[in-house]
Amino acid sequence: MHAAGLAAPAGTPRLPSKRRVPASQPGMADPHQFFDDTSSAPSRGYGGQPSHGGLGYPSPSSSHEAAFLADPMSNMAMAYGSSLAAHGKELVDKNIDRFIPVTKLKYYFAVDTVYVGKKLGLLVFPYLHQDWEVQYQQDTPVAPRFDINAPDLYIPAMAFITYILVAGLALGTQDRFSPDLLGLQASSALAWLTLEVVAILLSLYLVTVNTDLTTIDLVAFLGYKYVGMIGGVLVGLLFGKIGYYVVLGWCCVSIFVFMIRTLRLKILAQAAAEGVPVRGARNQLRMYLTMAVAAAQPLLMYWLTFHLVR
């Protein structure tokens, strides 16, 4: 019998026929599948790497950066900005000496340990020193580390900072320390130094002194007094007022002799080179000016330290 000729008995339920779905070819999507199967894709949880564009699109930020870099006008603007910055840096490097004499400042800090030790000894014991002339090499003074008579800014700067620290120590041992009081001590010392420099420059102008003494030289010479001030305060903290007066008195006399012998060559020697008579009125004014600058150092040393020792 043929299977086609057989009929299902009456009352028997008819089973639905199964339809074969053709297998999809590799690389082809299922026409009846609405969404892609991502079960076999790499995990995109917290540990996975995020996609560049979220849903397969390129990231907006990266696309904008690429468009900006690819724009010719943007490249031209970047090149112009770089050249402008380089030109500004070159202009500042050329004119910086007009505002900050970096080259001159390097000269005043060209010191070494041997020079610092000898210069401190000269400030405390200037009585045995004979040659006070500053050495020159091709009309240029040699660096301080090669000449003990050359002024420097290293010792004055370090002495000023040390003086402020010692003043804070003295105030602390007397239960009088406060940041405001320490700041007042520093600003007072700096104000007196500035006033000294201005007064000396004005006096040199009024007396019409033609000298190679520069403003930085004055700051250096006037800053040497802080060395004696530090010694007086430290000894006063250890041995009381008697030790303070003994050490400060010695340092005051030493700085007076040091300033006289140093400024004498800077002011009076220039007058002698110009042919000014020693007994002349103008030369007498220069001598008085030198004496006044030297005499002001002990007075300021005492004024800035007497209240630190009790």
C-alpha positions in Angstrom: 0.0 0.0 0.0 1.0 3.5 -0.6 1.4 5.8 2.4 -0.4 8.5 0.5 -3.5 6.4 0.3 -3.8 5.8 3.9 -6.2 8.1 5.8 -6.3 8.8 9.4 -9.0 7.2 11.3 -11.9 9.2 12.3 -11.6 11.0 15.7 -7.8 10.8 15.6 -6.2 14.4 16.2 -4.1 15.6 13.4 -0.5 16.4 14.3 0.9 19.7 12.9 3.4 19.2 10.3 7.0 20.2 11.0 8.7 22.7 8.7 12.4 22.5 8.2 14.2 25.7 8.4 17.3 25.8 6.2 20.5 26.3 8.1 21.9 29.7 7.8 25.1 30.0 5.9 28.2 31.3 7.7 28.5 35.0 7.7 24.8 35.5 7.0 22.3 36.7 9.5 19.1 34.9 10.2 16.3 36.6 8.3 13.8 35.9 11.1 16.2 37.2 13.9 15.4 40.7 15.0 18.5 41.3 17.2 22.1 40.2 16.9 23.3 37.4 19.1 25.8 38.8 21.5 26.1 35.9 23.8 29.5 34.9 22.3 30.9 38.5 22.2 33.5 39.5 24.8 32.1 40.6 28.1 31.4 44.3 28.5 30.8 44.3 32.1 32.8 46.4 34.6 36.0 44.7 33.5 35.5 44.9 29.8 36.8 47.7 27.6 34.2 50.2 26.5 33.5 50.6 22.9 34.7 53.8 21.2 31.3 54.9 20.2 28.8 53.2 22.4 26.6 51.6 19.7 29.3 51.1 17.1 29.6 54.8 16.2 33.0 56.6 16.5 33.5 58.6 19.7 32.4 62.3 19.4 35.5 63.6 21.2 38.0 61.6 19.1 36.2 62.6 15.9 36.2 66.3 16.9 40.0 66.1 17.7 40.7 64.4 14.4 38.7 67.0 12.5 40.5 69.8 14.4 43.9 68.5 13.6 43.0 67.8 10.0 41.8 71.4 9.6 44.4 73.5 7.8 43.4 76.6 9.6 43.8 74.9 12.9 47.3 73.8 12.0 48.2 77.3 10.9 46.9 78.7 14.2 48.9 76.2 16.2 52.1 77.0 14.2 51.6 80.7 14.6 51.0 80.3 18.4 54.2 78.3 18.8 56.3 80.8 16.8 54.7 83.6 18.9 55.6 81.9 22.2 59.2 81.3 21.0 59.5 84.9 19.9 58.2 86.1 23.3 60.6 83.8 25.2 63.5 85.2 23.1 62.5 88.8 23.8 62.3 88.2 27.5 65.7 86.5 27.6 67.2 89.5 25.8 65.6 92.2 28.0 65.6 90.4 31.4 68.8 92.1 32.4 67.0 95.5 32.2 64.8 94.5 35.1 66.7 91.8 36.9 70.5 91.9 36.6 70.9 88.1 36.5 74.5 88.2 35.3 75.6 90.6 38.0 73.8 88.6 40.7 75.7 85.5 39.6 78.9 87.4 40.2 78.0 88.3 43.7 77.1 84.7 44.6 80.3 83.2 43.1 81.7 82.1 46.4 83.1 78.9 48.0 83.7 77.6 51.5 87.2 79.0 51.7 86.0 82.5 50.8 83.2 82.4 53.3 85.5 81.3 56.1 88.1 84.0 55.3 85.5 86.7 54.9 83.8 85.9 58.2 87.2 86.1 59.8 87.9 89.5 58.1 84.6 90.9 59.4 85.4 89.9 63.0 89.1 90.6 62.9 89.8 93.4 60.3 92.7 94.9 62.2 95.5 92.7 60.8 94.4 92.9 57.2 96.7 95.1 55.1 95.7 94.9 51.4 92.1 96.1 50.8 92.4 96.7 47.1 89.9 94.8 44.9 91.6 92.8 42.2 90.7 93.3 38.6 91.2 91.3 35.4 90.8 93.2 32.2 88.9 96.1 33.8 86.5 93.5 35.4 86.6 92.6 39.1 87.4 89.0 39.8 84.9 86.7 41.4 84.6 86.9 45.2 85.9 83.4 45.6 89.3 84.6 44.2 89.4 87.9 46.1 88.5 88.3 49.8 88.1 92.1 49.3 85.3 91.7 46.7 81.8 92.2 48.0 79.3 89.3 47.8 75.6 88.8 48.5 75.8 85.2 49.8 77.0 86.2 53.3 74.6 89.1 53.7 71.6 87.0 52.5 72.4 84.1 54.7 73.2 86.4 57.7 69.8 88.2 57.3 67.9 84.9 57.2 69.9 83.6 60.2 69.3 86.8 62.1 65.5 86.4 61.7 65.7 82.7 62.9 67.9 83.7 65.9 65.4 86.5 66.7 62.6 84.0 66.7 64.6 81.7 69.0 65.3 84.6 71.4 61.6 85.6 71.5 60.6 81.9 72.0 62.9 81.6 75.0 61.2 84.6 76.5 57.7 83.3 75.8 57.1 86.3 73.5 57.1 84.5 70.2 54.4 85.2 67.7 54.4 85.1 63.9 53.3 88.7 63.8 56.2 89.8 66.0 58.7 87.8 63.9 57.3 89.3 60.7 57.7 92.8 62.3 61.3 92.0 63.1 62.1 91.0 59.6 60.2 93.9 58.0 61.9 96.3 60.3 65.4 95.1 59.5 64.6 95.1 55.7 63.1 98.7 56.0 66.2 100.0 57.7 68.5 98.4 55.1 66.4 100.0 52.3 66.5 103.4 54.0 70.3 103.1 54.4 70.8 102.4 50.7 68.5 105.2 49.6 70.2 107.7 52.0 73.7 106.8 50.8 72.7 107.0 47.1 71.1 110.4 47.7 74.2 111.6 49.6 76.5 110.4 46.8 74.4 112.3 44.3 74.4 115.5 46.3 78.1 115.4 47.0 78.7 114.6 43.3 80.8 111.5 43.9 81.8 109.7 40.7 82.4 106.2 42.0 82.1 102.7 40.7 80.1 101.8 43.9 76.9 100.2 42.7 73.6 99.7 44.6 74.3 96.0 44.9 77.7 96.8 46.4 76.0 98.9 49.0 73.5 96.2 49.9 76.4 93.8 50.3 78.5 96.1 52.5 75.6 97.1 54.6 74.4 93.5 55.0 77.7 92.4 56.6 76.5 93.9 60.0 74.1 91.0 60.4 77.0 88.7 61.2 77.9 90.7 64.3 74.3 90.9 65.3 73.9 87.2 65.2 77.0 86.7 67.4 75.8 89.2 70.0 72.3 87.7 70.3 73.6 84.1 70.5 76.1 85.0 73.2 73.5 87.0 75.0 71.1 84.0 75.1 73.9 81.9 76.6 75.6 84.3 79.0 73.1 87.1 79.5 73.4 90.8 78.9 77.1 91.0 79.9 78.1 88.6 77.1 75.8 90.4 74.7 77.4 93.8 75.3 80.9 92.4 75.1 80.5 90.5 71.8 78.3 93.2 70.2 80.7 95.9 71.2 83.6 94.0 69.6 81.6 93.4 66.4 80.5 97.0 66.3 84.1 98.2 66.4 85.1 95.6 63.8 82.4 96.5 61.3 83.3 100.2 61.8 86.9 99.6 60.9 85.9 97.3 58.0 83.5 99.9 56.5 86.0 102.7 56.8 88.8 100.8 55.1 86.5 99.5 52.4 84.5 102.6 51.5 87.6 104.7 51.7 88.9 103.0 48.6 85.6 103.3 46.9 84.9 107.0 47.5 88.1 108.8 48.5 90.5 106.9 46.1 88.2 107.9 43.2 88.5 111.5 44.3 92.3 111.2 44.4 92.3 109.8 40.9 90.2 112.8 39.7 92.8 115.2 41.2 90.6 116.5 44.0 92.8 118.1 46.7 92.9 116.2 49.9 92.2 119.3 51.9 89.4 120.4 49.6 85.9 121.1 50.8 84.4 118.5 48.5 86.9 115.9 49.6 86.1 116.7 53.2 82.4 116.0 52.5 83.3 112.6 51.1 85.3 111.8 54.2 82.4 112.8 56.4 80.1 110.7 54.3 82.3 107.7 54.7 82.5 108.2 58.4 78.7 108.6 58.7 78.0 105.3 56.8 80.5 103.5 59.0 79.2 105.0 62.2 75.6 104.1 61.4 76.4 100.4 61.4 77.0 100.0 65.1 73.9 102.1 65.9 71.7 99.9 63.8 73.3 96.7 65.2 72.3 97.8 68.7 68.9 99.1 67.7 67.9 95.8 66.0 69.1 93.5 68.8 68.9 95.1 72.2 65.2 94.1 72.8 66.1 90.4 72.0 68.2 89.9 75.1 66.9 90.2 78.6 
